[in-house]
Amino acid sequence: MMNSSIEEQVGLLMQGTAYGDDETFKSMATELRARLVESQRTGRPLKIYCGYDPRTSDLHLGHTITMRKLRQFQELGHNVTFLIGSYTSLIGDPSDKDKLRPQLTEEEVERNARTYAEQAFKILDREKTRIRHNGEWLAGLKLKDLIYMASSFTVQQFLTRENFAQRMEKGDPIYLHETFYALMQGYDAVAQETDVQVGGTDQLFNIMTAGRKMQTAYGQKPQVGIIMAILPGTDGVIKMSKSLGNHIPILAAPEDTYGKVMSIPDSAIEIYFQLVTRYTPAQIEAIVHGLQSDKLHPRDAKMELAREIVNIFHGDEVAHAAEEHFKRVFQERELPSDMPVWPLEQPMTVIDLMYSSGLASSKSEARRLIDQGGVRLDGQPVANVDTNIDPGKGTVLQVGKRKFLRIP
């Protein structure tokens, strides 16, 4: 990866980013390109960091998105800092919350931080990762420092933020200490003299406004913000969250992880490949093209995705074992031994096959059964009425609870 061209590096590092508008994306890509060129010219690695507030000790796949991006920077030869928000955790980031976060004690933060970092090394290169706590510099700030930091911002900038605006509209309180969070995170960038900060879309204000403005105020070149998209949960729609039950814990058993990945809807396949795998933009583009052209079945794409994710955390051998377990338990469960066989010479849509084989009395009935969720291919619900079934894959078509057809 270190031998890749600057353009290839920019493409990889900007993969999975989300800024809300094309102009900001183009601006950050241009600034990143310039930093990479300068790094190559001078031989000085870039300083990259992402801050983590260890408000919980249990991580899920969504937490690993920024870690995956840090790993990409590591593999390109840059210096990466895994920053524990030992002081910012005492407040709690209000960016993605419509109510006040409970404050943690220093003991709770430190206890969570120990397990947090160990789980992070399942993604990051332990030997190339620098761990720091932002209490190193935030603990020593004086009131005059806070006044200077605050002078770069207006009250309106904070109150127009979506979460604060919602609370204002509902008449819910906004506590003054919550506004300190962005200032503290902005100063993290100053204290480390960072070139690039990685974070999720909920950190857009903290990184793109607070961090860059703070560095400018202290005479530093403003950092490049790598803003990562949010990973949807297993429902494919809502942000992955333990409280919603749509999460995939990174410490889950391999078989459980594999099964949960297989349960995501087809619409989420691309973003999962972008955010939580080691795949390059070119590899992902090939998968997307295969799906769009019906040359790649969504089930096969998800099996490749599930195998890759389990491989990341447990290795290749365990990943293949988890796949065999899934096939045995989920794809082959409750299948009748005397299942009728319907040979195909060429691909056929599921609707045509249901009608031709007699599993549906008409194509309209076949369409209705699919829309009602009553049709499955290899145990997975058929979501698209235009889904093709290919010969030579040993596919099992199920309609309702009792009708089965094997396509050799």
Residue pairs with C-beta under 8 A, 6 or more apart in sequence:
1 12
1 72
1 75
1 76
2 75
2 76
2 77
4 12
4 76
6 33
6 36
6 37
6 40
7 33
9 36
9 76
10 29
10 32
10 33
10 36
11 281
12 72
12 280
12 281
13 32
13 69
13 72
13 73
13 76
13 226
14 25
14 28
14 29
14 32
14 226
15 274
15 281
15 284
16 65
16 69
16 228
16 229
16 271
16 274
16 275
17 25
17 28
17 226
17 227
17 228
17 229
18 201
18 227
18 228
18 229
18 230
19 25
19 28
19 204
19 208
19 227
20 201
20 204
24 208
28 224
28 225
28 226
28 227
31 224
32 196
32 224
32 226
35 46
35 195
35 196
35 224
36 46
38 44
39 45
39 46
39 78
45 77
45 78
45 79
46 73
46 78
46 79
46 195
46 196
47 78
47 79
47 81
47 192
47 193
47 194
47 195
47 196
48 70
48 73
48 78
48 79
48 80
48 81
48 194
48 195
48 196
48 197
48 198
49 80
49 81
49 82
49 83
49 188
49 189
49 192
49 194
49 196
49 197
49 198
50 66
50 67
50 69
50 70
50 82
50 83
50 197
50 198
50 199
51 83
51 84
51 85
51 88
51 134
51 185
51 188
51 197
51 199
52 82
52 83
52 84
52 85
52 116
52 120
53 85
53 88
53 89
53 92
53 93
53 109
54 84
54 85
54 89
54 109
54 112
54 113
54 116
55 89
55 92
55 101
55 104
55 109
55 112
56 112
56 242
57 111
57 112
57 115
57 116
58 242
58 249
58 251
59 116
59 119
59 120
59 249
59 250
59 251
60 240
60 242
60 247
60 248
60 249
60 250
61 231
61 240
61 247
61 248
61 249
61 250
61 276
61 309
62 230
62 231
62 233
62 239
62 240
62 241
62 247
63 250
64 122
64 123
64 250
64 276
65 200
65 228
65 229
65 230
65 231
65 275
65 276
66 198
66 199
66 200
66 228
67 120
67 123
67 124
68 123
68 275
68 276
68 277
68 278
69 198
69 226
69 228
70 80
70 82
70 123
70 124
70 129
70 198
71 123
71 124
71 125
73 80
73 196
73 198
74 80
74 124
74 125
74 128
74 129
75 125
79 130
80 124
80 128
80 129
80 130
81 129
81 130
81 131
81 132
81 192
81 194
82 117
82 120
82 124
82 129
82 130
82 131
82 132
83 131
83 132
83 133
83 134
83 188
83 192
84 109
84 113
84 116
84 117
84 131
84 132
84 133
84 134
85 109
85 133
85 134
85 185
86 106
86 109
86 110
86 113
86 133
86 134
86 135
87 133
87 134
87 135
87 138
87 139
87 184
88 134
88 138
88 181
88 184
88 185
88 188
89 104
89 109
90 103
90 104
90 105
90 106
90 109
91 101
91 103
91 177
91 178
91 180
91 181
91 184
92 101
92 102
92 103
92 104
92 181
93 101
93 181
93 185
93 202
93 203
93 206
94 100
94 101
94 163
94 164
94 178
94 181
95 161
95 163
95 181
95 202
95 203
95 204
95 205
95 206
96 163
96 202
97 163
98 163
98 166
98 167
98 172
99 167
99 172
100 173
100 175
100 178
113 133
117 131
119 250
119 251
120 129
121 129
122 250
122 312
122 313
123 312
132 192
134 184
134 188
134 191
136 191
137 187
137 188
137 191
138 184
138 187
138 188
141 187
146 180
146 183
148 217
149 183
149 186
149 187
149 214
149 217
150 183
151 217
152 213
152 214
152 217
153 182
153 183
153 210
153 213
157 209
158 164
158 179
158 182
159 165
159 168
159 174
161 205
164 174
167 173
167 174
168 174
181 206
182 205
182 206
182 209
182 210
183 210
183 214
185 203
185 206
185 207
185 210
185 211
186 206
186 210
186 211
186 213
186 214
186 215
187 214
188 211
189 197
189 211
189 212
189 214
189 215
189 220
189 223
190 214
190 215
190 218
190 220
193 220
194 223
195 221
195 223
195 224
196 223
196 224
196 225
196 226
197 207
197 211
197 223
197 224
197 225
197 226
198 226
198 228
199 206
199 207
199 225
199 226
199 227
199 228
200 227
200 228
200 229
200 230
201 227
201 228
201 229
201 230
202 230
203 227
204 225
204 227
207 223
207 225
207 227
208 225
208 227
211 222
211 223
211 225
212 222
212 223
212 225
213 222
215 221
215 222
215 223
216 222
228 275
229 271
229 274
229 275
230 239
230 240
231 239
231 240
231 271
231 272
231 275
231 276
232 238
232 239
232 240
232 246
232 264
232 268
232 271
233 239
233 240
233 241
233 244
233 246
233 247
234 240
234 246
234 247
234 248
234 260
234 263
234 264
235 246
235 265
236 264
236 265
236 267
236 268
238 244
238 246
240 246
240 247
240 248
241 247
242 249
248 257
248 260
248 261
248 309
249 257
250 313
252 260
254 310
254 313
254 314
254 318
254 319
254 321
254 322
255 322
255 325
255 326
257 306
257 309
257 310
257 313
257 322
258 306
258 307
258 309
258 310
258 319
258 322
258 323
258 325
258 326
259 306
259 326
259 330
261 272
261 302
261 305
261 306
261 309
261 310
262 302
262 303
262 306
262 326
262 330
262 380
264 272
264 302
265 383
266 291
266 298
266 302
266 383
266 384
269 287
269 291
269 298
269 301
269 302
269 305
270 284
270 287
270 288
270 291
272 305
272 309
273 279
273 284
273 287
273 305
274 284
276 309
276 312
277 305
277 308
277 309
277 312
278 308
278 312
279 287
279 308
287 296
287 301
287 304
289 295
290 296
290 301
291 298
291 301
294 347
294 388
297 377
297 388
297 390
297 393
298 380
299 377
299 378
299 380
302 380
303 323
303 326
306 322
306 323
306 326
307 319
307 320
307 322
307 323
308 319
310 318
310 319
310 322
310 323
311 318
311 319
314 322
330 379
331 378
331 379
331 396
333 379
335 396
335 404
336 404
339 396
339 404
339 405
339 406
340 357
340 404
340 405
340 406
341 405
341 406
341 407
341 408
342 353
342 356
342 357
342 405
342 406
342 407
343 391
343 407
343 408
344 353
344 389
344 390
344 391
344 407
345 391
346 391
347 388
347 389
347 390
347 391
348 356
348 388
348 389
349 385
349 386
349 387
349 388
349 389
350 366
350 370
350 375
350 377
350 382
350 385
350 387
350 388
350 389
350 397
351 360
351 363
351 366
351 367
351 370
351 385
351 386
352 363
353 359
353 389
353 397
353 405
353 407
354 360
354 363
354 366
354 369
354 375
354 397
354 399
355 361
355 362
355 363
355 366
357 405
359 366
359 397
359 399
359 403
359 405
360 366
360 369
360 399
366 375
367 385
369 375
369 399
369 400
370 382
370 385
371 385
373 381
374 399
374 400
375 381
375 382
375 397
375 398
375 399
376 382
376 397
376 398
377 387
377 389
377 395
377 396
377 397
377 398
378 395
378 396
379 396
379 398
389 395
389 397
389 407
391 407
391 408
392 408
393 407
394 406
394 407
394 408
395 406
395 407
396 404
396 405
396 406
396 407
397 404
397 405
397 406
397 407
398 404
398 405
399 405
